[in-house]
Amino acid sequence: MRILGIDPGLRHMGWGIIEADGPRLRHVANGVCNSSGDDLSLRLLSLFDQLTKVIATHLPDTAAVEQTFVNKDGAGTLKLGQARGIAMLAPARAGLSVGEYAPNSVKKTVVGVGHADKGQVAHMVRVQLPGVQIAGPDAADALAIAICHAHHGGASANSGLAAAVARARA
C-alpha cells in the first residue's frame, strides 16, 4: 500500500510517501509545498495545486494528515486549520481515504513517546526508512505521519472525506 503523509502548514506543508508491505516500509519520496505572499486565498490555492501534483505524480492509495492542536494564538490556529482543510481536500478529491492522527499519537508510534521533539522524530524516521534523504523538518513529520498510518492499518476506503466527495460526485 502506498501511503501519503501530510504535515499541514500555511507556509510549508510537508509531504512524504512510503510503501507499506506488511511490516516492511520503504521510502518513495518526500518534500515540502511552499506558499508565499500575503493573499490567503492564493496561498491556499498554491498549496492545493502543489499537493494535487504530488498525488498525480506518486499515485498513493491512501493518505493521512496530522490533526490540528489548539494553541494560544487563535488566529494562527484558524489559519493552520485552513491549510489542514487543503491537506484533507486534495487527497479526498483524488478519491483517497484520509486518516487523521493526533501529534502525540504520531510521535508515540514512531519514537515510542508522545512528547518527542522534532529531532527525535527525524532520527527515528531515518531508522525506519534507511537511506532516506529528508527534505526538511516538515517532510520528516509527514513521513512520520505516513508511518503512523501504516502501523494503524490505514483508513477504510468507505469512510471520511473521500466518501463524502464520492457521494457528492454521484
C-alpha positions, 0 to 999 in steps of 0.5 A, a space after each residue: 500500500 502506498 501511503 501519503 503523509 501530510 504535515 499541514 502548514 500555511 507556509 510549508 506543508 510537508 509531504 512524504 510517501 512510503 510503501 507499506 508491505 506488511 511490516 516492511 516500509 520503504 521510502 518513495 519520496 518526500 518534500 515540502 509545498 511552499 506558499 508565499 505572499 500575503 493573499 490567503 486565498 492564493 496561498 491556499 490555492 498554491 498549496 492545493 495545486 502543489 499537493 494535487 501534483 504530488 498525488 498525480 505524480 506518486 499515485 498513493 492509495 491512501 493518505 493521512 494528515 496530522 490533526 490540528 492542536 489548539 494553541 494560544 494564538 487563535 488566529 494562527 490556529 484558524 489559519 493552520 486549520 485552513 491549510 489542514 482543510 487543503 491537506 484533507 481536500 486534495 487527497 479526498 478529491 483524488 478519491 483517497 481515504 484520509 486518516 487523521 492522527 493526533 501529534 502525540 499519537 504520531 510521535 508515540 508510534 514512531 519514537 515510542 513517546 508522545 512528547 518527542 521533539 522534532 529531532 527525535 522524530 527525524 532520527 527515528 524516521 531515518 531508522 525506519 526508512 534507511 537511506 532516506 534523504 529528508 527534505 526538511 523538518 516538515 517532510 520528516 513529520 509527514 513521513 512520520 505521519 505516513 508511518 503512523 498510518 501504516 502501523 494503524 492499518 490505514 483508513 477504510 476506503 468507505 469512510 471520511 472525506 473521500 466518501 463524502 466527495 464520492 457521494 457528492 460526485 454521484 
